[in-house]
Amino acid sequence: MAPFNRILLCYDATPEGRLALRFGAALAQQLQAETHLLSIFDYTYWSSGFDVMSSMKFEVDEQAARETLREGIDWLRAWGVTATGHYSVGNAIDQISLLADH
C-alpha cells in the first residue's frame, strides 16, 4: 500500500508553480493517489476600498484565479493525471488547511 492515497496540489500559474505541478503529477502517478488541485483567490492583499474600479479589478482577478484552476487541471490531464479541481477565496494558508482536513 502506498504511504499516501490522496494528494493536494496548489497551483498559481507561475513558472515555478507549473514546475511544482509537474512534480506533483509525477508523484500522484507513482503513488496512484487520488489527486486534488486547489486554486485560491487570496483577497488579503486587496485594499479596503470599495469603489467601482476596485470592484471590477476584484472580479477580473477572481476570474483569473478560476482560469488558473482550469489551466492546472488541463496540465494534469495532459500529463496523465485525473484531478478534482477546487477553487476557494480567502487566505491561502487557511484555505489549504481547510481542504486538507476534508
Secondary structure, DSSP 8 states (H G I E B T S, - for coil): --S-SEEEEE--SSHHHHHHHHHHHHHHHHHT-EEEEEEEE-GGGS-S--SHHHHHHHHHHHHHHHHHHHHHHHHHHHTT--EEEEEEES-HHHHHHHHHH-
